[in-house]
Amino acid sequence: MTSLAPLRRSAAPADDPAPSRRRTDRTPYVLIAPSLVVLLGVLAYPLVKVVILSTQKWGVAQIFSASAAPSFVGFDNYKTLLSDPDFWTVLVRTVVLTVAMVGLSMGLGFGIALLMRQVPAWCRRGMTFALVMAWSVPTFISTEVFHWITEYNSGVANWALGMQPHNWYTDATQGLAVATAVVVWGAVPLIAITLYAGLMQIPAELVEAARMDGAGTWGVFRHITVPVLRSLLAMLTTLSVIWDFQVFNQIWILRNGAPSSDYYTLGIYAYVKAYAGHDYGLASATAVLTVVALLGVMVVYLRQIAKIGELS
């Protein structure tokens, strides 16, 4: 038995890399720890505070009087919210707007990316410059520009369509269509530039082989372009859903800070409940339900990010 111990010791390699590998594996966690601490401090506290507020009765009295402590109401705010027909109307409107905005943004962005691959270099540089310039315009400015374009008396849109004068905002459907155009106009540059970068990563040999096998333009697009860009398309789509589901500024500015109820999205609905109705508990419950609704989309987004990281 005593002779086996030296054999076991000699069987192990002299320079075992396992300890150093274990030390190296901790390095990313150490490097990311400061950022995580900051994120927890900046994001976790407000989120926890909103969840707590959603279970309390918070109104004007609690704001102006330190002695008026908020009362715990449990899930009453959620019951009130879910039994309110206006909430469900706003939710459906938000979902429909999100689908329209994301669909148009992704369709136009993908189309522009494909076009950029086909045009000459000088034209592609001009398109890239124009997209970056459009992307750099603040939301407030771009929304005001669209507001001017659709102005009642002297709007360019009314003049071009030959229906001057025309009020685009009397009918909420037309007003929300303008808001959708503002959102799409701001979202397309990022999508187009990102997808163009993805298109440039498709090996030319793969496309040539497909064409030699008899694949036409549609066949190459369907069987090569889309599968190669699937992860990138999914990431951009989920990111667009997260952004567009929370649309607020464009509608609020177009309606001069006083949108009627047929313009409400979930973000505007929560804001009005909080600052016009002074029911902060109900507004917090709306915010919590919005976060819950987006959790599934966020999980998809994080999975796509992880997949892209594995592929690279």
Salt bridges, closest charged atoms under 4 A:
none
